[in-house]
């Protein structure tokens, strides 16, 4: 292995370590606790080293968000492909979405709540975002009829996001989660 290859591998490992450390810190203490100073201490590199990888906390959160999008896309695909009936696939994807939001609150916050400099819904959107949205449109396509598929996917995603955020803030009756989701699925199927 050449010196250049070794340095590139070490840089990639540092990059990965910074992202992992930010995720861990956010999950245990919240995003407010994630600072470049704390991350530098945690990964045992100086702040200038962190800045050589990211232009600050917002860029780190954006990297975490993209990573989360990749993870949720995998879960969407698994949920969708594991069901033959369109309504069952839609329900499985919705369950996967809400479970992801509940089980990984800081990651979900980075992906869909915190302001990030990631273009959503444009030609400039990262491939990971387009793939995630593609899973939403794929599950809804057999149910769309004459409705605009992308708009339908945006409305479905919005409804899931609303349920996730309101449930997280204890603004919805926990005992009625299944009934709410049943009603939502019936509206789309």
C-alpha positions as CSV (number, residue, x, y, z in Angstrom):
1,X,0.0,0.0,0.0
2,X,1.4,3.4,-1.0
3,X,1.8,6.3,1.4
4,X,-1.0,8.1,-0.4
5,X,-3.4,5.2,-0.1
6,X,-2.6,4.8,3.6
7,X,-3.3,8.5,4.2
8,X,-6.6,8.4,2.2
9,X,-7.7,5.3,4.3
10,X,-6.7,7.1,7.5
11,X,-8.6,10.2,6.4
12,X,-11.7,8.1,5.6
13,X,-11.5,6.4,9.0
14,X,-11.3,9.8,10.8
15,X,-14.3,11.0,8.8
16,X,-16.2,7.9,9.8
17,X,-15.2,8.3,13.4
18,X,-16.4,11.9,13.5
19,X,-19.8,10.9,12.1
20,X,-20.1,8.0,14.5
21,X,-19.1,10.1,17.5
22,X,-21.6,12.8,16.6
23,X,-24.4,10.2,16.3
24,X,-23.5,8.6,19.6
25,X,-23.3,11.9,21.4
26,X,-26.6,13.2,19.9
27,X,-28.4,9.9,20.8
28,X,-27.2,10.1,24.4
29,X,-27.3,13.9,25.1
30,X,-29.1,15.5,22.2
31,X,-27.8,17.6,19.3
32,X,-27.2,20.6,21.5
33,X,-24.4,18.6,23.2
34,X,-22.7,18.0,19.9
35,X,-20.0,20.7,19.5
36,X,-16.8,20.6,17.5
37,X,-14.9,20.9,20.8
38,X,-16.6,17.9,22.3
39,X,-16.2,15.9,19.1
40,X,-12.5,16.8,18.9
41,X,-12.1,15.5,22.5
42,X,-14.1,12.4,21.8
43,X,-12.3,11.4,18.7
44,X,-8.9,12.6,20.1
45,X,-8.1,14.9,17.3
46,X,-7.8,18.7,17.3
47,X,-10.6,21.0,16.2
48,X,-8.6,22.0,13.1
49,X,-8.6,18.3,12.1
50,X,-12.3,18.2,12.4
51,X,-12.6,21.3,10.3
52,X,-10.4,19.7,7.6
53,X,-13.3,17.1,7.3
54,X,-16.3,19.3,7.9
55,X,-17.1,23.0,7.8
56,X,-18.6,22.9,11.3
57,X,-21.4,21.3,13.2
58,X,-24.0,21.8,10.5
59,X,-21.9,19.9,7.9
60,X,-21.5,17.1,10.4
61,X,-25.3,16.9,11.0
62,X,-25.8,16.9,7.2
63,X,-23.4,13.9,6.9
64,X,-25.3,12.1,9.7
65,X,-28.6,12.9,8.0
66,X,-27.4,11.4,4.7
67,X,-26.2,8.3,6.5
68,X,-29.7,8.0,8.2
69,X,-31.4,8.4,4.8
70,X,-29.4,5.4,3.5
71,X,-30.4,3.4,6.6
72,X,-34.1,4.2,6.4
73,X,-34.1,3.5,2.6
74,X,-32.8,0.0,3.4
75,X,-35.7,-0.5,5.9
76,X,-38.2,0.9,3.4
77,X,-37.0,-1.5,0.7
78,X,-37.1,-4.5,3.1
79,X,-40.6,-3.6,4.2
80,X,-42.0,-3.0,0.7
81,X,-40.4,-6.0,-0.9
82,X,-41.5,-8.3,1.9
83,X,-45.2,-7.8,1.0
84,X,-47.1,-8.8,-2.1
85,X,-50.4,-6.9,-1.5
86,X,-50.0,-3.1,-2.1
87,X,-51.9,-2.1,1.0
88,X,-49.8,-4.5,3.2
89,X,-46.6,-3.1,1.6
90,X,-47.8,0.5,2.4
91,X,-48.5,-0.5,6.0
92,X,-45.2,-2.2,6.4
93,X,-43.3,0.9,5.0
94,X,-45.3,3.2,7.3
95,X,-44.5,0.9,10.3
96,X,-40.8,1.0,9.3
97,X,-40.9,4.8,9.1
98,X,-42.5,5.3,12.5
99,X,-40.4,2.6,14.2
100,X,-37.2,4.3,12.8
101,X,-38.3,7.7,14.1
102,X,-39.1,6.2,17.5
103,X,-36.0,4.1,17.9
104,X,-33.5,6.6,16.6
105,X,-34.8,10.0,17.6
106,X,-31.6,12.0,17.2
107,X,-30.8,10.5,13.8
108,X,-34.4,11.2,12.7
109,X,-34.1,14.7,14.0
110,X,-30.9,15.2,11.9
111,X,-32.7,13.8,8.8
112,X,-36.0,15.6,9.0
113,X,-36.2,18.2,11.7
114,X,-33.0,20.1,12.1
115,X,-32.1,22.7,9.4
116,X,-29.6,21.1,7.0
117,X,-28.0,22.3,3.9
118,X,-29.2,19.4,1.8
119,X,-31.5,20.0,-1.2
120,X,-34.7,18.0,-0.9
121,X,-37.0,17.5,-3.8
122,X,-34.8,18.9,-6.5
123,X,-32.5,17.6,-9.2
124,X,-29.6,18.5,-6.9
125,X,-30.8,16.2,-4.2
126,X,-28.2,13.6,-3.2
127,X,-28.8,10.1,-4.6
128,X,-29.6,8.8,-1.2
129,X,-32.6,11.1,-0.9
130,X,-33.8,10.3,-4.4
131,X,-33.6,6.5,-3.5
132,X,-35.6,7.0,-0.3
133,X,-38.2,9.0,-2.1
134,X,-38.2,6.3,-4.8
135,X,-39.2,3.7,-2.2
136,X,-42.1,5.9,-1.2
137,X,-43.3,6.3,-4.8
138,X,-42.8,2.6,-5.5
139,X,-45.0,1.6,-2.6
140,X,-47.7,4.1,-3.5
141,X,-47.6,3.6,-7.3
142,X,-50.1,0.6,-7.4
143,X,-52.4,2.7,-5.2
144,X,-52.1,6.1,-6.9
145,X,-54.8,5.8,-9.6
146,X,-55.0,9.1,-11.4
147,X,-53.4,11.1,-8.5
148,X,-49.9,12.6,-9.1
149,X,-47.6,10.0,-7.7
150,X,-44.9,12.4,-6.3
151,X,-47.4,14.7,-4.7
152,X,-49.1,11.6,-3.2
153,X,-45.8,10.5,-1.8
154,X,-45.1,13.9,-0.3
155,X,-48.5,13.9,1.4
156,X,-48.0,10.4,2.7
157,X,-44.5,11.3,4.0
158,X,-45.9,14.5,5.6
159,X,-48.6,12.5,7.4
160,X,-46.0,10.0,8.7
161,X,-43.7,12.8,9.8
162,X,-46.5,14.5,11.6
163,X,-47.4,11.4,13.5
164,X,-43.7,10.7,14.3
165,X,-43.1,14.2,15.7
166,X,-46.4,14.6,17.5
167,X,-46.0,11.1,19.1
168,X,-42.4,12.0,20.1
169,X,-43.7,15.1,21.9
170,X,-46.5,13.2,23.6
171,X,-49.0,15.2,21.7
172,X,-51.0,12.2,20.6
173,X,-52.8,9.5,22.5
174,X,-50.3,6.5,22.6
175,X,-53.2,4.1,22.9
176,X,-54.5,5.2,19.5
177,X,-51.4,4.8,17.4
178,X,-52.6,1.7,15.5
179,X,-56.0,3.4,14.8
180,X,-54.3,6.5,13.4
181,X,-52.1,4.5,11.2
182,X,-55.0,2.3,10.0
183,X,-57.0,5.4,9.1
184,X,-54.0,6.9,7.2
185,X,-53.4,3.7,5.3
186,X,-57.1,3.5,4.4
187,X,-56.9,7.0,3.0
188,X,-54.1,6.1,0.7
189,X,-55.1,2.6,-0.2
